[in-house]
């Protein structure tokens, strides 16, 4: 097995997720690290945001992370061999007001990783743009949309549910390859 310091974002995420799953803790990767994976490293995140699919005790999570060499500091987990921070968020996985039920899976030498689908990754990044005016969220959504096959009609439907149909109409051409 690769040393933690030599793992890519995907490899580290799969390593952590596989360990957690072996201890009965089911998580899904979300956030900027999904952008890193789906944009083929055109954007680089330095944290791995996992969302629990159901409740797990804090003690069990801490013990599982300690088995991997991580320690908890300020609500995130750090490992001495990597600059990546691990953040574990409470369930359920959702984007805006919509709960997510289906996930992508990727296999790495370090294990199996469940993560947001490319379209849900775009929606996740657009959430930051719509609700906080975060231009970086829009740029990240563009990177993922241009590197992956995403359904603009579905993004438009979801944008409407979020109350941002007009904003979507203004930016949808930016999401096309």
C-alpha positions as CSV (number, residue, x, y, z in Angstrom):
1,X,0.0,0.0,0.0
2,X,1.1,3.5,-0.8
3,X,2.3,5.8,2.0
4,X,-0.3,8.4,2.9
5,X,2.0,11.2,1.8
6,X,2.1,9.7,-1.7
7,X,-1.7,9.3,-2.1
8,X,-3.7,11.4,-4.6
9,X,-6.9,13.0,-3.4
10,X,-8.9,10.1,-4.8
11,X,-6.6,7.5,-3.3
12,X,-6.7,9.1,0.1
13,X,-10.5,9.5,0.0
14,X,-10.9,5.8,-1.0
15,X,-8.5,4.8,1.8
16,X,-10.4,6.7,4.5
17,X,-13.9,5.7,3.1
18,X,-12.9,2.0,3.0
19,X,-11.6,2.1,6.5
20,X,-14.7,3.8,7.8
21,X,-17.0,1.4,5.9
22,X,-15.1,-1.6,7.4
23,X,-16.1,-0.1,10.8
24,X,-19.8,0.3,9.8
25,X,-19.5,4.0,9.0
26,X,-20.9,4.9,5.6
27,X,-19.8,8.1,4.0
28,X,-19.9,9.9,0.6
29,X,-17.3,12.3,-0.6
30,X,-18.6,15.8,-1.5
31,X,-17.2,19.3,-1.9
32,X,-14.1,20.6,-3.5
33,X,-12.3,17.2,-3.5
34,X,-15.0,15.9,-5.9
35,X,-14.2,18.9,-8.1
36,X,-10.5,17.9,-8.0
37,X,-11.4,14.4,-9.1
38,X,-13.9,15.3,-11.8
39,X,-11.8,18.2,-13.2
40,X,-8.7,15.9,-13.4
41,X,-6.8,18.2,-11.0
42,X,-7.6,21.5,-12.8
43,X,-8.9,22.6,-9.4
44,X,-7.1,21.4,-6.2
45,X,-8.8,21.1,-2.9
46,X,-6.9,20.6,0.3
47,X,-9.7,19.0,2.3
48,X,-11.8,16.0,1.9
49,X,-15.4,16.6,2.9
50,X,-17.3,13.4,3.7
51,X,-21.0,13.3,4.5
52,X,-22.4,10.4,6.6
53,X,-25.3,8.6,4.9
54,X,-26.7,7.8,8.4
55,X,-25.8,8.6,12.0
56,X,-22.5,7.2,13.4
57,X,-21.3,7.8,16.9
58,X,-18.5,10.4,17.2
59,X,-16.5,7.9,19.3
60,X,-16.6,5.3,16.6
61,X,-15.6,7.8,13.9
62,X,-12.7,9.0,16.1
63,X,-11.5,5.5,16.7
64,X,-11.7,4.6,13.1
65,X,-9.7,7.7,12.1
66,X,-7.1,7.1,14.8
67,X,-6.6,3.6,13.3
68,X,-5.5,5.3,10.1
69,X,-3.1,7.7,12.0
70,X,-5.4,10.7,12.0
71,X,-6.0,12.9,15.0
72,X,-8.9,15.3,15.5
73,X,-8.0,19.0,15.8
74,X,-10.7,21.7,15.7
75,X,-13.4,19.5,14.3
76,X,-11.3,18.1,11.4
77,X,-8.9,15.2,11.2
78,X,-5.2,15.6,10.4
79,X,-2.6,13.1,9.5
80,X,1.1,14.0,9.9
81,X,2.0,12.7,6.5
82,X,-0.4,14.8,4.4
83,X,-1.6,18.4,4.1
84,X,-5.2,17.2,3.4
85,X,-7.7,17.7,6.1
86,X,-10.7,15.3,6.6
87,X,-14.1,16.8,7.5
88,X,-16.9,14.5,8.4
89,X,-20.4,16.1,8.2
90,X,-23.7,14.8,9.6
91,X,-26.3,13.1,7.5
92,X,-28.2,13.2,5.2
93,X,-26.3,13.9,1.9
94,X,-28.2,16.7,0.3
95,X,-27.7,19.6,-2.1
96,X,-29.7,22.6,-1.1
97,X,-33.1,21.2,-0.1
98,X,-32.8,18.0,-2.2
99,X,-31.6,14.8,-0.6
100,X,-29.2,12.7,-2.6
101,X,-29.9,9.0,-3.0
102,X,-27.6,7.9,-5.8
103,X,-23.9,8.2,-5.8
104,X,-20.9,7.4,-8.1
105,X,-18.3,4.8,-7.2
106,X,-14.7,4.8,-8.1
107,X,-12.2,2.1,-7.4
108,X,-8.6,3.0,-6.4
109,X,-5.7,0.8,-5.3
110,X,-6.5,2.0,-1.8
111,X,-10.2,1.0,-1.8
112,X,-13.6,1.9,-3.1
113,X,-14.9,5.5,-3.0
114,X,-18.5,6.6,-3.1
115,X,-18.8,10.2,-4.1
116,X,-21.3,12.7,-5.6
117,X,-22.1,12.1,-9.3
118,X,-20.7,14.8,-11.6
119,X,-24.1,16.4,-12.0
120,X,-24.5,16.5,-8.2
121,X,-21.0,18.0,-7.9
122,X,-22.0,20.8,-10.3
123,X,-25.2,21.4,-8.3
124,X,-23.2,21.4,-5.0
125,X,-20.8,24.1,-6.4
126,X,-23.7,26.1,-7.8
127,X,-25.3,26.1,-4.3
128,X,-22.4,28.2,-3.2
129,X,-22.7,30.5,-6.2
130,X,-26.5,30.9,-5.9
131,X,-26.8,31.4,-2.1
132,X,-23.5,33.1,-1.3
133,X,-22.5,34.8,-4.6
134,X,-19.3,32.7,-4.5
135,X,-17.8,33.1,-8.0
136,X,-15.3,30.3,-7.2
137,X,-18.2,27.9,-6.9
138,X,-19.3,28.9,-10.4
139,X,-15.8,28.3,-11.7
140,X,-15.7,24.9,-10.1
141,X,-19.1,24.0,-11.5
142,X,-17.8,25.0,-15.0
143,X,-14.7,22.8,-14.6
144,X,-16.8,19.7,-13.7
145,X,-19.4,20.4,-16.3
146,X,-16.9,20.8,-19.1
147,X,-15.0,17.6,-18.2
148,X,-18.1,15.4,-17.7
149,X,-21.4,14.7,-19.3
150,X,-24.0,16.6,-17.3
151,X,-27.7,17.1,-18.0
152,X,-28.4,20.9,-18.1
153,X,-32.1,20.3,-18.0
154,X,-31.7,18.5,-14.7
155,X,-29.5,21.3,-13.4
156,X,-32.2,23.8,-14.5
157,X,-34.9,21.8,-12.8
158,X,-32.9,21.7,-9.5
159,X,-32.0,25.4,-9.9
160,X,-35.7,26.2,-10.1
161,X,-36.4,24.3,-6.9
162,X,-33.7,26.3,-5.2
163,X,-35.4,29.5,-6.4
164,X,-32.6,30.4,-8.9
165,X,-34.1,29.8,-12.3
166,X,-33.1,33.2,-13.5
167,X,-29.5,32.9,-12.3
168,X,-29.3,29.5,-14.1
169,X,-30.5,31.0,-17.3
170,X,-27.8,33.6,-17.1
171,X,-25.0,31.1,-16.5
172,X,-26.1,27.9,-18.3
173,X,-24.0,28.6,-21.4
174,X,-20.9,28.7,-19.2
175,X,-21.5,25.1,-18.3
176,X,-21.4,23.8,-21.8
177,X,-18.2,22.2,-23.2
